Amino acid sequence: MRRLPALVAALLLPAAQPLLWGTALSTASLLFSVAAAQAHTSVDALLEKARALKGKKGSERELIELADQVLAIRQSAEAYYLRAFAKDDLGDKQGVLADLNQAIAINPQYAVYYYNRGIAKSGLGDKQGAIADYSKAIDINPKFAEAYTNRGNAKSGLGDKQGAIFDYSQAIAINPQIAQAYNNRGNARFDLGDKQGAIADYSQAIAIKSDYTEAYNNRGLAKSHLGDKQGAIADYNQAIAIKPKYDAAYYNRGNANSDLGDMQGAIADYNQAIAIDPKNYFAYNNRGLAKDDLGDKQGAIADYNQVIAINPKSAEAYTNRGIAKSDLGDKQGAIADYNQAIAINPKDVLLYNNRGNAKSDLGDKQGAIADYTQAIAINPKYADAYKNRGIALEKTRDILSACKDWRVAASLGDLDAADWVKRQCQQIAFAHPLKLLP
């Protein structure tokens, strides 16, 4: 079964983005009453205190109280904006959105408000709304590189990889020192199959930010996909050296070690990934595969059990557990697992083929033939299903039908079936030769 790598995209977070203060308007012709002047001074003092608390862990409630005091005196876009930051730190996503809506209503020409509302919408799953806000921020400030970067993130999340690449390129043209833009453009190129282009972008991100663990991890993935497993491991090593608790790097290094045949090294890495994140069911699944390769079927089954406990919809875990049970002689247990996997993924031909094999081993030839037939219905060019159906048909003494299936399997490249055709089917004439569909 395939191993699922962890591709990490870096997002710009609102706490990392400095406030961009607007220019204060003033005129000598305005006359303030003493009370108004005192109120103005009070608001300025409160806002100054609130600014000093922005981003300070544990000060969120105090900042909210200061903003509330300002808003009790007068409407202030900045007070809503600062309160939104505090609410974000407290995890109140809807409250963030509500406050940024108020800030924009008061000052609809401030690009940073739209930018941060875009981040809030994206965090709530509203990618289209986020794109609209980032676009508005760019309309107001065409040099807003971070807005291009985050709009690219939203487009990428919606599957528009080319649109994302355009936005990342715009951000880089404005500010060539944005490492995240290179990293995320690399991710989009990776997804489009341009692994060399992705590596170039990850390398540039690392050149700008030498401790950029996500870029090392992602460059390792790209190298691994190009067959450079040792180069991939070197990048994962760098990521781990910088961030020893980086579970994705351990997981991906485990995959690379497995691909190189170092199952013990792979298991050690999956152990580390699981110790850091006990809910990483991909690591359990792949550790199970490594244990299986080493002959530890029971240990593999224990890992697949963990996957299913964490993610009951993992067809891969049911499939792999079924294979391990079958290898241990538990054909009924294997069939039960294949049934579960088929319920989750009814179009996977491997599952029908494997269930057919288990039924055949139990003597249920007709049940096996039905499963192989279902696999062929899904994929008419699946050689294994033709070969195995032929075997089941032969055991029911229908050698004519068996030879038909073996001929098809042989035409699809199966060498065993081709040999059986030569040894068992040469004297059988077919009134209607079977033709493959184009």
BELWO-V749016 format. One record per backbone hydrogen bond with DSSP energy under -0.5 kcal/mol. NH is the residue of the N-H (numbers start at 1). CO is the residue of the C=O. E is the energy in kcal/mol with one decimal. If there is no record, write none. Layout:
BEGIN
NH,CO,E
NH,CO,E
END
This chain:
BEGIN
5,3,-0.8
7,5,-0.7
8,6,-0.5
9,7,-0.6
11,9,-0.5
13,11,-0.5
16,13,-1.3
17,14,-1.2
18,16,-0.6
21,19,-0.8
30,27,-1.2
32,30,-0.5
37,33,-2.7
38,34,-2.4
39,35,-2.3
40,36,-2.5
41,37,-2.4
42,38,-2.3
43,39,-2.6
44,40,-2.4
45,41,-2.1
46,42,-2.3
47,43,-2.8
48,44,-2.1
49,45,-1.9
50,46,-2.3
51,47,-2.8
52,48,-1.6
53,49,-1.0
53,50,-0.7
54,50,-0.9
54,51,-0.8
56,53,-2.3
57,55,-0.7
59,56,-2.1
63,59,-2.4
64,60,-2.4
65,61,-2.2
66,62,-2.2
67,63,-2.5
68,64,-2.6
69,65,-2.0
70,66,-2.0
71,67,-2.6
72,68,-1.6
73,69,-0.8
73,70,-1.2
74,70,-2.6
80,76,-2.0
81,77,-2.3
82,78,-2.9
83,79,-2.4
84,80,-2.1
85,81,-1.6
86,82,-1.8
87,83,-2.5
88,84,-2.3
89,85,-2.0
90,86,-1.2
91,88,-1.4
92,87,-2.7
93,91,-1.5
96,92,-2.0
97,93,-2.2
98,94,-2.4
99,95,-2.2
100,96,-2.5
101,97,-2.1
102,98,-1.7
103,99,-2.4
104,100,-2.3
105,101,-2.0
106,102,-1.7
107,103,-2.5
110,107,-1.0
111,109,-0.7
113,110,-1.0
114,110,-1.0
115,111,-2.4
116,112,-2.5
117,113,-2.2
118,114,-2.4
119,115,-1.6
120,116,-2.2
121,117,-2.8
122,118,-2.5
123,119,-2.3
124,120,-1.1
125,122,-1.6
126,121,-2.6
127,125,-1.5
130,126,-2.0
131,127,-2.6
132,128,-2.1
133,129,-1.9
134,130,-2.8
135,131,-2.5
136,132,-1.9
137,133,-2.4
138,134,-2.1
139,135,-2.3
140,136,-2.1
141,137,-2.6
144,141,-1.9
145,143,-1.7
148,144,-1.5
149,145,-2.3
150,146,-2.6
151,147,-2.2
152,148,-2.3
153,149,-1.8
154,150,-2.2
155,151,-2.6
156,152,-2.6
157,153,-2.2
158,154,-1.1
158,155,-0.6
159,156,-1.7
160,155,-2.5
161,159,-1.6
164,160,-2.0
165,161,-2.5
166,162,-2.1
167,163,-1.9
168,164,-2.7
169,165,-2.4
170,166,-2.1
171,167,-2.4
172,168,-2.3
173,169,-2.2
174,170,-1.8
175,171,-2.9
178,175,-1.4
179,177,-1.2
182,178,-1.2
183,179,-2.5
184,180,-2.9
185,181,-2.1
186,182,-2.4
187,183,-1.8
188,184,-2.1
189,185,-2.5
190,186,-2.7
191,187,-2.5
192,188,-1.4
193,190,-1.7
194,189,-2.4
195,193,-1.6
198,194,-2.0
199,195,-2.4
200,196,-2.1
201,197,-1.8
202,198,-2.8
203,199,-2.5
204,200,-1.8
205,201,-2.3
206,202,-2.2
207,203,-2.0
208,204,-1.6
209,205,-2.5
212,209,-1.7
213,211,-1.5
216,212,-1.8
217,213,-2.7
218,214,-2.8
219,215,-2.6
220,216,-2.3
221,217,-1.9
222,218,-2.2
223,219,-2.6
224,220,-2.6
225,221,-2.3
226,222,-1.3
227,224,-1.6
228,223,-2.4
229,227,-1.7
232,228,-2.0
233,229,-2.6
234,230,-2.1
235,231,-1.7
236,232,-2.4
237,233,-2.7
238,234,-1.7
239,235,-2.3
240,236,-2.5
241,237,-2.4
242,238,-1.9
243,239,-2.5
246,243,-1.6
247,245,-1.2
250,246,-1.5
251,247,-2.7
252,248,-2.6
253,249,-2.4
254,250,-2.4
255,251,-1.8
256,252,-2.2
257,253,-2.8
258,254,-2.4
259,255,-2.4
260,256,-1.5
261,258,-1.7
262,257,-2.6
263,261,-1.5
266,262,-2.2
267,263,-2.8
268,264,-2.2
269,265,-1.9
270,266,-2.7
271,267,-2.6
272,268,-1.6
273,269,-2.4
274,270,-2.5
275,271,-2.3
276,272,-1.9
277,273,-2.5
280,277,-2.1
281,279,-1.8
283,280,-0.6
284,280,-1.4
285,281,-2.5
286,282,-2.6
287,283,-2.2
288,284,-2.3
289,285,-1.8
290,286,-2.1
291,287,-2.7
292,288,-2.5
293,289,-2.3
294,290,-1.4
295,292,-1.7
296,291,-2.6
297,295,-1.6
300,296,-2.1
301,297,-2.6
302,298,-2.2
303,299,-1.7
304,300,-2.4
305,301,-2.4
306,302,-1.5
307,303,-2.0
308,304,-2.4
309,305,-2.1
310,306,-1.9
311,307,-3.6
314,311,-1.7
315,313,-1.2
318,314,-1.7
319,315,-2.6
320,316,-3.0
321,317,-2.6
322,318,-2.4
323,319,-2.2
324,320,-2.3
325,321,-2.7
326,322,-2.4
327,323,-2.4
328,324,-1.4
329,326,-1.7
330,325,-2.5
331,329,-1.6
334,330,-2.0
335,331,-2.7
336,332,-2.2
337,333,-1.8
338,334,-2.7
339,335,-2.5
340,336,-1.7
341,337,-2.4
342,338,-2.8
343,339,-2.1
344,340,-1.4
345,341,-3.0
348,345,-1.5
349,347,-0.9
351,348,-0.8
352,348,-1.0
353,349,-2.4
354,350,-2.8
355,351,-2.5
356,352,-2.4
357,353,-2.1
358,354,-2.2
359,355,-2.5
360,356,-2.5
361,357,-2.3
362,358,-1.2
363,360,-1.6
364,359,-2.6
365,363,-1.6
368,364,-2.1
369,365,-2.9
370,366,-2.2
371,367,-1.7
372,368,-2.5
373,369,-2.4
374,370,-1.8
375,371,-2.2
376,372,-2.2
377,373,-2.1
378,374,-1.6
379,375,-2.5
382,379,-1.7
383,381,-1.1
385,382,-0.5
386,382,-1.4
387,383,-2.6
388,384,-3.0
389,385,-2.5
390,386,-2.2
391,387,-1.9
392,388,-2.2
393,389,-2.7
394,390,-2.5
395,391,-1.8
396,392,-0.8
396,393,-0.7
397,394,-1.8
398,393,-2.6
399,397,-1.1
402,398,-2.0
403,399,-2.7
404,400,-1.6
405,401,-2.1
406,402,-2.5
407,403,-2.3
408,404,-1.8
409,405,-2.6
410,406,-2.9
411,407,-2.3
412,408,-1.2
413,410,-1.6
414,409,-2.4
415,413,-0.7
418,414,-1.7
419,415,-2.0
420,416,-2.2
421,417,-2.3
422,418,-1.7
423,419,-2.1
424,420,-3.1
425,420,-0.6
425,421,-1.6
428,425,-1.3
429,427,-0.6
431,429,-0.6
END
